[in-house]
């Protein structure tokens, strides 16, 4: 049985593609649970709570090229107690 993990993916857009709910529709390897957006004059970001089955480090390896292809950067932190 595969363990479901929960993490927060922080995605930052500085001059990249527009960052909104629809832009997260093709997040690879995860199920989007919740997203909170913030934006300023020069940047936008989202804190996306996601469910995934792989280790957090593997998830980051999958998300980095996905984000980079859109002009974004990303980091991932596991939620406490999710594995």
Z-matrix of the N, CA and C atoms (Angstrom, degrees):
N
C 1 1.456
C 2 1.524 1 108.96
N 3 1.312 2 116.66 1 131.13
C 4 1.454 3 122.33 2 -178.81
C 5 1.521 4 109.97 3 -84.57
N 6 1.318 5 115.50 4 137.09
C 7 1.460 6 121.41 5 179.95
C 8 1.529 7 109.86 6 -85.05
N 9 1.322 8 116.66 7 131.54
C 10 1.454 9 121.21 8 174.81
C 11 1.519 10 108.35 9 -88.43
N 12 1.312 11 115.57 10 129.12
C 13 1.460 12 122.54 11 179.24
C 14 1.525 13 109.14 12 -111.13
N 15 1.322 14 115.11 13 157.87
C 16 1.461 15 121.65 14 176.18
C 17 1.520 16 108.61 15 -124.10
N 18 1.305 17 115.59 16 133.61
C 19 1.459 18 121.52 17 178.87
C 20 1.513 19 109.57 18 -140.02
N 21 1.329 20 114.56 19 168.26
C 22 1.459 21 121.36 20 172.71
C 23 1.527 22 107.10 21 -113.53
N 24 1.308 23 115.60 22 123.51
C 25 1.463 24 121.93 23 174.93
C 26 1.527 25 106.90 24 -101.02
N 27 1.323 26 116.01 25 120.22
C 28 1.462 27 121.17 26 176.88
C 29 1.524 28 106.92 27 -99.08
N 30 1.315 29 115.68 28 118.68
C 31 1.465 30 121.56 29 -177.50
C 32 1.518 31 107.56 30 -115.55
N 33 1.335 32 115.76 31 129.08
C 34 1.460 33 122.59 32 -177.88
C 35 1.521 34 109.45 33 -118.97
N 36 1.319 35 115.41 34 131.03
C 37 1.459 36 121.95 35 177.09
C 38 1.520 37 109.06 36 -117.39
N 39 1.317 38 115.84 37 115.98
C 40 1.467 39 121.35 38 175.10
C 41 1.527 40 105.35 39 -122.05
N 42 1.316 41 115.87 40 94.26
C 43 1.457 42 120.39 41 -179.57
C 44 1.518 43 113.49 42 78.20
N 45 1.326 44 118.00 43 9.76
C 46 1.463 45 121.25 44 178.13
C 47 1.513 46 110.56 45 -91.23
N 48 1.306 47 115.17 46 -160.28
C 49 1.454 48 121.10 47 178.75
C 50 1.523 49 109.91 48 -64.89
N 51 1.297 50 115.66 49 155.33
C 52 1.456 51 120.95 50 179.26
C 53 1.530 52 109.85 51 -58.21
N 54 1.300 53 115.61 52 138.89
C 55 1.461 54 121.95 53 -176.94
C 56 1.526 55 108.55 54 -109.47
N 57 1.342 56 117.12 55 108.86
C 58 1.461 57 123.42 56 -179.47
C 59 1.526 58 107.91 57 -151.35
N 60 1.312 59 116.97 58 174.46
C 61 1.461 60 121.18 59 -176.64
C 62 1.508 61 114.29 60 -54.67
N 63 1.308 62 117.34 61 -42.90
C 64 1.460 63 120.61 62 179.46
C 65 1.516 64 113.33 63 -64.78
N 66 1.326 65 116.50 64 -27.85
C 67 1.463 66 120.83 65 179.99
C 68 1.524 67 112.03 66 -69.65
N 69 1.325 68 116.76 67 -17.03
C 70 1.458 69 120.89 68 -179.09
C 71 1.524 70 112.44 69 -95.46
N 72 1.300 71 117.57 70 3.67
C 73 1.457 72 122.12 71 -176.37
C 74 1.501 73 115.39 72 -61.70
N 75 1.313 74 117.43 73 -22.95
C 76 1.465 75 119.78 74 -178.21
C 77 1.533 76 112.37 75 -112.85
N 78 1.326 77 117.01 76 27.60
C 79 1.471 78 120.56 77 175.87
C 80 1.529 79 108.42 78 -54.35
N 81 1.325 80 118.35 79 121.93
C 82 1.466 81 119.84 80 -175.85
C 83 1.531 82 112.99 81 -80.60
N 84 1.319 83 116.02 82 136.81
C 85 1.454 84 121.43 83 170.94
C 86 1.514 85 116.48 84 75.77
N 87 1.330 86 117.76 85 12.47
C 88 1.461 87 120.05 86 -176.94
C 89 1.519 88 110.87 87 -139.59
N 90 1.311 89 114.28 88 166.33
C 91 1.465 90 121.41 89 166.96
C 92 1.517 91 105.95 90 -115.71
N 93 1.318 92 116.06 91 122.28
C 94 1.456 93 121.33 92 179.40
C 95 1.525 94 109.28 93 -72.87
N 96 1.338 95 116.73 94 123.57
C 97 1.456 96 122.34 95 -179.75
C 98 1.522 97 110.55 96 -97.89
N 99 1.319 98 115.42 97 -42.80
C 100 1.465 99 120.66 98 -175.36
C 101 1.521 100 108.71 99 -158.06
N 102 1.322 101 117.58 100 149.56
C 103 1.457 102 121.43 101 177.04
C 104 1.522 103 109.66 102 -142.01
N 105 1.317 104 115.43 103 132.33
C 106 1.464 105 121.55 104 175.53
C 107 1.520 106 107.98 105 -119.95
N 108 1.313 107 116.02 106 125.11
C 109 1.453 108 122.64 107 -175.09
C 110 1.520 109 111.19 108 -106.69
N 111 1.324 110 115.12 109 147.92
C 112 1.466 111 122.05 110 173.26
C 113 1.514 112 107.12 111 -144.16
N 114 1.336 113 116.35 112 146.58
C 115 1.460 114 118.37 113 177.77
C 116 1.515 115 109.63 114 -147.90
N 117 1.319 116 113.77 115 154.05
C 118 1.442 117 122.21 116 177.26
C 119 1.509 118 108.88 117 -130.65
N 120 1.319 119 116.33 118 -162.39
C 121 1.464 120 120.32 119 -178.32
C 122 1.525 121 112.56 120 -66.71
N 123 1.322 122 117.95 121 -36.28
C 124 1.470 123 121.04 122 -172.86
C 125 1.520 124 114.98 123 -117.43
N 126 1.317 125 118.06 124 -8.37
C 127 1.459 126 119.47 125 -174.77
C 128 1.524 127 110.09 126 -149.19
N 129 1.330 128 114.17 127 159.40
C 130 1.458 129 122.07 128 174.02
C 131 1.520 130 107.16 129 -137.33
N 132 1.334 131 115.77 130 152.90
C 133 1.452 132 118.89 131 177.17
C 134 1.515 133 109.56 132 -146.75
N 135 1.313 134 114.43 133 162.61
C 136 1.457 135 121.52 134 175.43
C 137 1.516 136 108.21 135 -138.72
N 138 1.314 137 115.64 136 139.10
C 139 1.458 138 122.36 137 169.84
C 140 1.524 139 104.63 138 -105.02
N 141 1.328 140 115.62 139 106.46
C 142 1.455 141 121.67 140 -175.62
C 143 1.519 142 109.53 141 -105.49
N 144 1.319 143 117.27 142 117.52
C 145 1.458 144 121.20 143 172.92
C 146 1.517 145 106.84 144 -83.09
N 147 1.325 146 115.83 145 126.25
C 148 1.459 147 120.90 146 -174.83
C 149 1.525 148 110.72 147 -130.61
N 150 1.328 149 115.77 148 153.15
C 151 1.461 150 123.20 149 170.72
C 152 1.517 151 107.23 150 -105.62
N 153 1.328 152 116.41 151 140.38
C 154 1.461 153 120.77 152 179.23
C 155 1.516 154 109.11 153 -154.76
N 156 1.325 155 116.34 154 162.49
C 157 1.462 156 121.08 155 -177.96
C 158 1.517 157 112.84 156 -104.61
N 159 1.320 158 118.20 157 -15.41
C 160 1.462 159 121.07 158 -178.56
C 161 1.527 160 110.58 159 -89.47
N 162 1.316 161 115.09 160 169.42
C 163 1.466 162 120.51 161 174.43
C 164 1.528 163 108.98 162 -64.23
N 165 1.321 164 116.32 163 155.01
C 166 1.463 165 121.42 164 -178.67
C 167 1.522 166 111.83 165 -59.55
N 168 1.329 167 117.66 166 -40.81
C 169 1.468 168 120.71 167 179.42
C 170 1.525 169 111.29 168 -62.08
N 171 1.317 170 117.23 169 -38.83
C 172 1.465 171 121.06 170 177.67
C 173 1.522 172 110.37 171 -67.56
N 174 1.314 173 116.88 172 -40.18
C 175 1.457 174 120.31 173 177.51
C 176 1.528 175 110.52 174 -59.64
N 177 1.305 176 116.93 175 -42.93
C 178 1.462 177 120.71 176 178.69
C 179 1.526 178 110.70 177 -62.28
N 180 1.325 179 117.42 178 -40.61
C 181 1.476 180 120.73 179 177.52
C 182 1.527 181 111.76 180 -61.71
N 183 1.326 182 117.22 181 -32.08
C 184 1.465 183 121.31 182 178.18
C 185 1.525 184 111.19 183 -77.44
N 186 1.330 185 116.18 184 -40.45
C 187 1.466 186 119.88 185 -174.75
C 188 1.525 187 114.41 186 -77.10
N 189 1.328 188 117.99 187 -29.20
C 190 1.476 189 119.21 188 -177.32
C 191 1.523 190 113.25 189 -58.49
N 192 1.328 191 119.91 190 -51.83
C 193 1.469 192 117.87 191 178.91
C 194 1.529 193 112.92 192 -66.45
N 195 1.334 194 117.11 193 -34.06
C 196 1.465 195 121.01 194 176.68
C 197 1.524 196 109.51 195 -59.46
N 198 1.339 197 117.38 196 -47.95
C 199 1.461 198 122.04 197 -179.72
C 200 1.527 199 111.51 198 -67.61
N 201 1.318 200 116.42 199 -44.48
C 202 1.471 201 120.68 200 -178.04
C 203 1.525 202 111.10 201 -59.95
N 204 1.308 203 117.04 202 -35.78
C 205 1.462 204 121.22 203 178.52
C 206 1.518 205 113.07 204 -64.70
N 207 1.313 206 116.80 205 -13.52
C 208 1.461 207 122.21 206 179.69
C 209 1.524 208 112.43 207 -110.53
N 210 1.322 209 116.68 208 2.69
C 211 1.455 210 120.30 209 -178.66
C 212 1.516 211 112.84 210 83.09
N 213 1.326 212 117.27 211 20.19
C 214 1.457 213 122.52 212 -178.89
C 215 1.522 214 110.81 213 -111.38
N 216 1.310 215 116.05 214 164.58
C 217 1.467 216 121.08 215 168.05
C 218 1.527 217 106.71 216 -120.45
N 219 1.328 218 116.09 217 157.94
C 220 1.458 219 120.30 218 -175.45
C 221 1.518 220 110.42 219 -145.89
N 222 1.306 221 115.57 220 148.04
C 223 1.453 222 122.56 221 167.89
C 224 1.514 223 107.49 222 -137.96
N 225 1.330 224 116.93 223 158.02
C 226 1.457 225 121.18 224 -175.61
C 227 1.524 226 108.62 225 -131.59
N 228 1.322 227 116.16 226 136.53
C 229 1.464 228 121.83 227 175.90
C 230 1.524 229 108.08 228 -129.91
N 231 1.344 230 116.74 229 131.01
C 232 1.470 231 118.64 230 178.23
C 233 1.529 232 109.89 231 -70.57
N 234 1.307 233 116.12 232 144.91
C 235 1.454 234 120.44 233 173.58
C 236 1.528 235 107.77 234 -76.49
N 237 1.286 236 117.23 235 138.14
C 238 1.456 237 122.24 236 -177.47
C 239 1.515 238 111.07 237 -54.18
N 240 1.340 239 114.34 238 130.71
C 241 1.448 240 120.26 239 177.48
C 242 1.514 241 115.04 240 83.90
N 243 1.353 242 118.05 241 4.35
C 244 1.470 243 118.79 242 -178.94
C 245 1.520 244 112.63 243 -100.58
N 246 1.326 245 117.91 244 -0.21
C 247 1.465 246 119.79 245 177.34
C 248 1.432 247 112.91 246 108.25
